[in-house]
Amino acid sequence: MKYIKNTGKLMVAVALMLMVVLPSCKKDFFDIEDPQGIDSDIWKDEGAVGLYLNRTYALVIPQWPTLGGIHNTSDELNNANTALLYGTLNENSVTDIGTGNTITTNRYFDIRRCNLALEGLDTSTGVPASSKRILKGQFYFLRAYTYFRMVNLYGGVPLVLKAQEITNEGIPSVPRAKTSECIAAIARDLDSAAANLPAKWTANAGLGRITKAAAMAVKGKVLMYWASPQFNPTNIASRWEDAYVACKAAYDQSVTDGYGLLANYANIFTVEDNSEVMIVRKYSTSRDLGTNLENVTRPSSESSGGGGSNQPTWNLVQSYLKSNGMPIVNAVTDDTVIKYNANQFWLNRDPRFTASIVYNGALYPLSGKSDRKQWSYNGINDEGSINTGFYSKRFTVSSLSPSQALYNSNTGGGNGMDWIEMRFAEVILNYAECANETGRMTEAKDMVRKIRVRAGIVAGAYDYGLAIGSAIPAMRNLILNERQTEFALEGKRYFDLRRTRNLSLISARQSHRLTVKLPYVSGNLPATPVVGRIYLDAANTLGEKPRDTVNVNNAVTYSTVFTLPATVASIEGSNVISIPNNYYFYALPNFFSQNSFVIEQTIGWINGSFDPLQ
């Protein structure tokens, strides 16, 4: 965890160096209030440019998805933005492009940082040519990534490729460019990045930095977006062909450069800097550089307050395949060995299920307790609010105590887990999708098969479940569902559903709750226990609780202790999921649309006239 968590030690080292090289610099030299005031001497010193670059990475590379944020909302979790789900977003709801005129509240300040660097390095006489090349490659990538993140939300945006003075509250003085022009500019920048970046960085010095293959992978992703129904509702075939060529090239380059699938899916986020990581934001347990994700994801009984805030839904649980890659419900005659059990739904499932989902009675080691079981039945006395009946096993570290799991920005803590913005599995599935859409079915299946083999799915009688992908539409659905499983809880479902114009697939989020059956009783031990009843949550003198002796894998035991089937219910209350079509391209917030006479609002929103499909 050295880079953007990284910047602490590096900033101190470079700042000390700058006190010698640039004696007029202050501690906040690169964040000074005067946005025009970047000293041109910076481009004469490689160390100074490096510090400036580190800050740009910190501003551009995404952080952990916000729980309940708009862009992390689907039917996967109890945390969600209900304004999106219930169709009540307004023109000021999606403010990613900017809300102010500071470096942290306006993405055009990020664009300007990159433009200044690219122009400054072009004229620099103090930075060696070899270093200049690699530095420029990173700034090209960071500019492209900033534009891509805006375009996939709003469509075309003002395209500024030269450093301009900051005027009008930081709002560009040019109109919105056509989306096609923005996509072309992003692709050019990514080509320039790939041409200048190394295949690998040297040891710790390059942790968190962009490589050639990563730049190519993002280009493939950008062109896949441009080809997808969000931007391409008439299905222009040439866009898919362009995307296929780019995604295949990215895959080939990644393999050549040593990227690969990590053997154990469960370790993707817990083993740092593994072969699957392509774009990452580094974290640590240090103050100001950590995350509280561990504490909020854990159940309340193993957290320091605020636990249980990241609960998977029954919707997500049902999306997992069986262990042979077949859906739990399908129209194909299934083999007679692997069957789906609606009550003991965790049996015979895709191994990624066990690596991701914690159900009632599942083994869930935490706080150093290797044999710990997790319970979520109604009335349990030590778990606080249970919304869905499930917990997430991903993004937690079993060895941490509850106090260690808590992160505080003043003192540090938490698990320090890196956020992986892109991993090699995404490169594979992007390639698979483009291959399918261009009629290359064999290639598409070959790619998905790699993902399923790594997951531990068995071949069975249906080629890892790929047999049901008999034509482009069927394979399209298979790949979309594969992405949901492979990237479960990683915040990608929302973007996939927008990109494919499938927001209508988001249904009411559901819980799956179990009730204890007499003579078993949940909750605290009463003052006068009833003879013959077994109080599951009451510990004996050794601290042992009867619930921990229950084997939920035994069907007889399971049905003896709990009323079956469980109760499945919506957690939406009286609200109805209703996501309008204009959410495929959001409105520019008023800060942008009302402070410029040349920037049009998006069609479908108040006073909108800009067409994002051009």
N, C-alpha and C positions, 0 to 999 in steps of 0.2 A: 504494500500500500504506500507507494512512494510518490506518485505524482499528484495530482491535485490535492491529495492529503499532503503530499509531497512539498507543496509550494512553501510550507513553513520554513524548513531548513534552507531551501534554495533561495528564497526571498531574502533571508537574513544574510546569506553568503554574498549574493549579488549586490544587495543594498550596501554592504560594507565595501565591496569593490567599487560601487558607483560613487561612494563618498570620496574616493581617491581620483577616479577617472572623471567624474562630473561633480565637482565640489559644490555646485550651486543646487544640486538635487536635494529634495526633502524626502522624508519617509514615504509620503503619499505622492511621489513624483508622477506616477502614471495614472493617478485618479484625481488630479488637481481639479479644482472647481471650474477653472477656465477651460472649456472643452477645446478651445483653439490652441491651447498653450503647450503642445508637445514640443519639446526642445529638439531641433533637428540634429543635435549632436548625438542623440541616442543611436542613430543609424550608423555611427562610426565605431560603435563598440559592440562586439558580439554578445558579451555578457548582459549588457543593457537590453539588447533586443531579446535575449532569452527570457529575461524577467518580464518584459512586455508581452511576450508570447505566452508565458505561463498564465498571466492574468487573463489573456484572451481565451485560453483553454477553459479556465475556471468560469468564465462568463458564458461560453458557448456550449460546452459538453453538458448534456442534461444530467440532472440529479435523480435520485430515487423518485419514482412517480408518487405524486401526492395522493394519499389515501382520501378517497371521496372527491378527488379533483375531476374536472370535466373530462380530461384526456385519459383518465384512468377509470372511466365508468363504462360498465356493460352489465351483464347479469351474472358476473363471476363472483362478486363479493357483496357482503352486506353494506360496505362503505360505497357510496355512489353519490353523484351529483343529481339530486332529484329534479332540479330545474331542467336538465337535459332529458332525463327519463320521462318527465311529465310534460315536456314541450313548452316550458315557460322561459327559456333563454331570451334575452333581449340584446339590443345592439351593443351593450356594454358588458356582456357576459364573458366573451372570449377576448382577453386583453393581452395575449402573448406578444403581439407586435409592439405594444408599448402603451404606457399610461402617463409618462412624464418625460422630463428632459435630463435624466441622469444616466450614468452608464449601466445601472442595474434595472432601470425601468423603461428602456427604449432600445429595441434591437438594432436600430440604425446607428447607435453608438458602437455596437459590435461590428457592424459593417464598416463604419468609418475607421475603427481600429485596424481592421484588415487592409482597407484601402491605403491608409497611411503607411503601414508596414511594407506593402508591396511596392509602393512608389518610393519609399525611403530606401529600401534595399536595392532598388534599381539604380539609384544614384550613389550608393554607399561606396566609399573607397577604403573603409577600415575593416570590413568583414570579408574574410577569405571567400573566394568564389565557391568552393565546395560547401562551405557552411551556408552561404547565401542561398544556394540552390535548395538545400533542405529546409531552411527557414521559410522560404517563399512557398514551397510545397505545402507546408502546414498552414500558412495563412490562406492559400487558395482553398484548402479543404475547409477551414473554419468559416470562411465567407460563404462557400457553397452550402455548408450545413445550416448556417443561419438562414439563408434564403429558402432552403428546402423546408425547414420547419415552419416558416411563415406561409409558403405557397401551399403546403398540404392542408392548411387550415382555411386560408382565405382565397386561394387562387392567385392570380397575378398581383404583384405588389410593386411599388416604385422601385425601379432597378437603378441602383447607384453604384457604379463601378470605378469611380474616381473620387478621391477625397474632396469633399466640399466643406465649406465653412458651415458650422452649425447655426442655423437661423430658424426662426419660427418655432421655438420650443423643441427643436430637434426633429421636426417633421420634414421629410424630403421636399424639395421644391419642384419635383417633377411628378407627372401623373403616374397612375398605376400602369405598368407594362402589361402586355398580353401575357397570359399564363404560358403560352408557347414560347415567348421570348425569355421568360424567366427560366423555364426548364432548359432551354438551349444554353443560357448563360451558366446555369448550375453545372450542366454536363461539361461545358468547356473548362470551368474551374476545376472540376474533379479530374479531367484529363491532365490538366497542368499539374495538379497535386500528385497524381500517380506517376507522372513523368519525372518528378523531382524527389519523391520520397524513397527511402530505403525499404528493402524487403523486410528487414528486421532491425531493431535498435539494439545497441550494445548494452547488455546487462541492465542494471538498475537505472542507468542514465536515461533510458528511453521508455520506462514504464508509463503507460497512459498516453503515449504519443501515437500519432496516426502513421500507418504504414502504407506502402503502395497497394497491397491487396485490399486494405480497408477502404481506401479511396475508390478503388474499382468496384468494390461491393456496394458502396453507397450510390455510385453512378447507376449500377444495375437496379438498385432499389428505386431510385428517382424515376428511371425510365419505365419501371414496372408500374409505379403510381400513375405515370402519364398514360400508360396503356390501359389501366384499370377503369372500370365503369364510372368511378367518381369523376374522372377527367375525360373519359372516352365512352360516353353512353351509347354511341353509335358503333362501337367496336371496330375502329379503324385498324385493319390487320397489320399495317406497316409498323405501327407503334409496338405491337407485341413482338414483331420480328426484331426490331431495334433492342427491345428490352431483353429478348432471349440472347442475342449476341453479347450484350453487355454482362448479363448475369452468368453466362457460360464462361466468358473470359475471366470474370471475378472468381468463379469457382476454380478454374484451372490455375490461376495465379496463386490463389490461397493454398491449394494443395502443394504447388511447387515451393511455396515459401514456408511450408511446415505447419500450416493450420490444420486442425483435424478435430473430430468429435472426441470429447472426453469420454473415457470408457464408462464411467458411472454417472448417469444422469443426476443422481442425488447430490453429487459433489460439484456441480457446475459453479455455484456461487460460493461454496465454502473453500474450494481450492483456488487460491489466487493465481492470476496470471497464467492460467492453464492454456492449453493449445487451442481451445475453442474461442477464447476471448479476442475480439477484433477491435471493438471500441469500448473504452471503459472510463469511468470516472472513479478515481481512487479515493478511498476513505481510510480512516484510522480510528483508534480509540482515544485520540488526543482531543483536547478542547478545540472547538470551532471546526473540526475536521471529521466529525462523526455523524452517526445517524441513530435515531431512536427506534428504528424499525423492529429490532429484536424485542424490545419491551412491549410495544403495542401489538405485535403479532402473537406473542405467547398468551396462553390462557391466564386468567387473573391469578390463579393459584401459584403461578411461577413467574409473576412479574412484580414490578414495584409500582403498581398503580397504572391504570390505563390499558391493561392487557385485554385480549379478546376483541381488538378493534379491526381485525383483518380476517374475517371469517368467510370461507368459501360457501357458495350456495349449493342447494340441491341441483340446480341447473347445471353447474359445472361438474358436479359429481356424476351426473348422468351422461355427460359428454365423453367420458373415458371409455375406450374400447375394452373388449374382452382380451384375454391374454393371447389370443391368436390373431388379433388385429381386426376382428369383426365387431360391428356395432352391437350394443346390447339388444337392439331391436333392428331387424333387417329383413329384407324380402328374399334373401338368398337362403337356400336350404343349408342350415348350419350343420357342423359335424356333431356327432352324438356324444362326444367326450366333454367339450367345453360348453357349459350352459350358464346362463345368467340367473342368479338367485335374487329376486326382488327384495327379500328380507335381509339376507346376508350379502348385500350388494358389493362388498369389497372382495369377495372371493373370485378368483379366476379373472382378475382384471389386468389391464395394461400395467406393468410395473411402475410406470410413472405415477399411477394413482397412489400407490403406497408411499412413494417418495414425496408426494405433494399434499395429500389429504389426510387429516386426522379425524377419524370417526369415533363414535361412542364405543369405548372398550379397546381402542387401538393402542399398540405400544408406541409411546411418544417420549423417548428419553429426554429429560431436561434436568438442569441443575445437578448434573453428574449422576443422576439416578437412572441406571441403564435398564432397569426392569419396570420403569414407571408406565402406568396406563393412564390414558386420558378418558374422562367421562363427561358426558354432556346431556344426560337424561333430565327430564323435568324435575325440578325441586332439589337438585344437587346443591349442597350447602357451601361450597367453597369456590364457585366459579363466576360469581357476579352475573352479568347480563349475557345470556347465550342467545344469539339472534337466529342462527341457522342450524345449529347442531353439529357444526364442523369447525376445525381449526386448520391453519396452514402449517405444514411442516417445512416448507421452503423458507429460506432466509433466516433460519434460526440455528444457533450453535448449542448443541446439547450440553456442553461442559460448563457453560456460564451459570452462575448463581443468579437469583432474581436481582440482587443489588448490582451485580456486574452487567446485567442486561440493560439497565437504565442508562441512557445517555443524557448528559447535561452539558450545554455549550460552555459552561464556565469550568467544569472539571473533567469532562470527557466521559469515557465509558462506552457501553453498548458493544456491539460485535465488530464494528469497524469494517463491515462488509462492503466490498466494492460494488458499484452499480455497473452492470454490463449492458451497455446501450445496444451493442450488436455482437452476436456470436456466430460462429461458423454454421450452426444449424439453420440460421436465418438465410445465409447465403445459399445453402442447399435447397431450402424450400422455396426461395425466390426463383432459383433456377428451375426447380420442378414445375412451378406454376407457369412460368413463361414457356417451358417446353410443352406443357399440356395445351396451352392456348394456341400454340403454333402447330399443333398436330403431331408432336413428337412424343407419343405416348410411352414408348419404351424408355426414353430418357427420363421422363417424368417419374415413372414407376421406379426406375433405378435409384433416383435421388430419394424418394420417400422411403424406399426399402432401407437405405442406409440409416435413416432416422429411426425406423422401427427396430432394426437389428440392434442398434445401440441401446434402445429403450429396454430391450430384453423380451420383446414380443416374439412368440414362437411362429415358425413358418406355417404350421398346420396344413390344412387341405386347401387353403385359399390364398397362398402366397403372401403371408403376413397381412391378410385382409385386403390386399390390393386387387383381388379378383373382381371386387364390386365396382372398380373404376373401369368400366367397360367402354366408355365413350367420354368425350371431352366434358360434357356437363356433369356426369357422375364423378369423374376424376377431379373436376373443379371443386365440387362439394367435399370430396374426400380430403383434398389438400387444405381447404379452409378449416375443416374439423381437425386435421392434423396440427395445424398451426395453433388452434385453441388449446390442444392438449400439450404440445411441446412447449409453448410459451405461457402456460397457465400461470396467472397471478403476476406476470411480468409487464402488464399494462399494454400489451400489444393487441388484444382483442378489439378494443375500441377503434384503433386505427385500421385494423383489417376490415371491420364491418363498414366503416366510412368509405374506405378505398374501394370496396367491392359493391357499394350501395346496398348493403344488407343490414342497415340499422333496424329494419323491421323484424329481424331475427331476435332482437332483444325482447324477451318476455318477462313477465312478472317474476321477480326474484323469489325463490321458494326456500322454506326451511324444512327440515326433516327431524322431527322430535319424537323421542321415545318416552313412554310413561311406564313407571315401575308397577309391577303387578303383585298384589298380596300373595303370600305373606311378607313380601319384600316392601320396604318403605324407604323413601328418600328423605333427605333433610336431617335436621339436628335431632339428637336423641331427646325424647320428651322427658320431663321430670319423672313421670311414671310410665315406664315402658310397658307395652302390652305384651303379655305372655304369648309366645309363639311367633311373634313378628321379628323379622330380621332387618335391622336398621343399617342400610348399606353404607352410610356415611359416618357411622359411629366407630371411632377407633377403640381398640382394646388397650390393655395396659402396655402392650408392646408397640402401639402406634399402628397396628394393622387394621385395615378396614375390610369388611366383608365384600365390598364391591370389587376389590382387587383380586379376589379368588374366582371371579366369574370369567369363564372362558366363552367369549362371544362367538368363537369359531365352531363351537359345539351347538348344533341346531336345537337340541332338546334343552340344554341349559339356557340358551338365549331366549327361547320362547317361554321358559318357566319364569324367568326374572322380568321380562319386558312384554308389554302388550303389543302384539303384532297384527297387522302391519303398523308401522310408525305413522304418525300424522304428518302429512305434507300440506303446507299452507303457504299462501303468499305473505311476504313481509311488506307489501306495498300498502296495506290497509285498504282504504276505499279508493286510493289513487289508481289511475289507469296509465300504463305505459303508452305514450303517444309522442313519437319523434317525427317532426315534420321534415319534409324534403329539403328545406332551405338550410338544414344543419350540415349538409354536405359541403357547403361553403359558408363560413361565418361572416358576420358583419364586422367591418372595421370599427373599433371603439370610437366613441365621440371625440376623444382626444386627437385622433387622426382625421376622421371624416369631417369634423366641424371646424377644424383650425387650418384648413387648406381649401382654396378655391379650385384646385386642379385635381384633387384626389376624390374619385367617385366612390360612392357606397356600392356594396355588392347587391346585385339583383336578388329580389326576394326579401329584402329588408327595407325599412322605411327610407324612402327617397332613393332606393337603389337603382343604379343604371349600368354598373360594370358587369360584363358577362365573363365569368371565370372559365368558361369553356373554350374561349378563343385562344 
